[in-house]
Each structure stands twice: as C-alpha cells, then as structure tokens.
Amino acid sequence: MIRLHHVPQSRSMRVLWLLYELDVPFELVLRPFDKSLRAPDYLSLSPAGRVPALEIEGERMFESLAMMEYLCERFPEAGLGRAPGSPDRMGWLSWLHFAETISQHAAALTQQHLMLREDAMRSPIIMQLEAKRLEKCYAALEARLSPPLEKRDHLLTSGFSAVDIAVGQAVYMARHFAKIEGFAELSAWYARITGRDGFARSLPGPEERLYGQDFYPAWES
C-alpha cells in the first residue's frame, strides 16, 4: 500500500500529481502546515518534520524528488521515467532536479511574504532578488522549450514525463511571485501540462490553500 502525507500547495503536491498520473491506488493523508509536523509520530516518517512523507509497504521516504524517481522506477509501464540507457535519461535527471532550483526560490519568497508576519521582519532586497532569480529560471525553461531547430511540447524530446510534473508544480508555486506571461513558450507549455486531469486533481480545495492570494508583488520599502 502507498500512503502519501501531504500539505496542499507544498512540494508534496508534485508527488500527488505523479501518483494520479501513474493511476495507481494510494491513500492520501492531509496534514496541516503547523507544529504537528514536529510530533514524534510524524518525525518517524520524515526526520526533519517536512512534507512529503511516503510510506510503501512498511518502508519510508522523505524527499519528494527521490520519491518521484522511485515511483517512476516502480511503475515503468506508465512511461513517466527514463531508464538508464535511454537517450533522454541525462535530460530527465537534470530537469527533474531543476525543479528544486525553482522551488527553493519560491520557498524563500513564501517565507518572506507569508511566514514573516510583520513588515519589519521582511527584506525588500531578498524579495526582489528571489523574484528575479525565478525569472532567470523561467528564461532557462523558455530556452529549453524553443531550441533553434524545433519547438518542444514538453521538456524532453521523447514527450511528457515526470520532469514536466516536477517542474510544472514548481512553476505553479513560483507564479505566486513572478509572472510567466512574458515567456511565450513557457506559458504555452504550462497551459498544456496544467490542462491534464492529474494536475486538476492535485489542486487544493478552497479551504486548503496556503496562499491567500494568487500573486504577491515584490515588496518595496
């Protein structure tokens, strides 16, 4: 049995989306984003008190991209991984982990905008720098999706894969702080992948949202 411990609008969303795309049975445990993640029972699943945590037949995992690699290997028939020896294996690994490059900037901005409650705690410089760093990530994706010889519908030449899920979810989070509308190919790719049923099913309900608004402009002193 697969059991995913999930906080809506967090990195666990990319594992949830992947599970829906794999179309395998699993149990979803919704967790609040609070101190309960530091409780001993949860720390036994995720020692740093973070989400996601994944339980599979008595074994435990606690890093989302490792989970995605493992699940793609466990269910190869879904075609969302790229096995060793595949021409796209190197690209699959590189772009899968690029999702965390985007996510760390989005996480820094989430802390600045949402977790620091008073303006005096926030840093306009950090907020502006991190938003610009997200735009640099967008530019890298734009270049990938519009190479000189051909446009790609997905991040890999061989088609839709877990990297579109991982990077797509990271962009979903990043869009709260840096808009993608100035990147034509990125915007078209994002519309394609977020039109999938797996993405729609992984979205939070109205009462589950971590973010109170769709966009947080860079704060200026």
HELIX and SHEET records of a PDB file:
HELIX    1   1 SER A   12  LEU A   22  1                                  11    
HELIX    2   2 LYS A   35  ARG A   38  5                                   4    
HELIX    3   3 PRO A   40  LEU A   43  1                                   4    
HELIX    4   4 SER A   64  ARG A   74  1                                  11    
HELIX    5   5 PRO A   76  ALA A   78  5                                   3    
HELIX    6   6 ARG A   89  THR A  110  1                                  22    
HELIX    7   7 GLN A  111  MET A  115  3                                   5    
HELIX    8   8 ASP A  119  MET A  121  5                                   3    
HELIX    9   9 PRO A  124  LEU A  145  1                                  22    
HELIX   10  10 ALA A  162  ALA A  174  1                                  13    
HELIX   11  11 ALA A  184  THR A  194  1                                  11    
HELIX   12  12 ASP A  197  SER A  202  1                                   6    
SHEET    1   A 4 GLU A  27  LEU A  30  0                                        
SHEET    2   A 4 ILE A   2  HIS A   6  1                                        
SHEET    3   A 4 ALA A  53  ILE A  56 -1                                        
SHEET    4   A 4 GLU A  59  MET A  61 -1                                        
END                                                                             
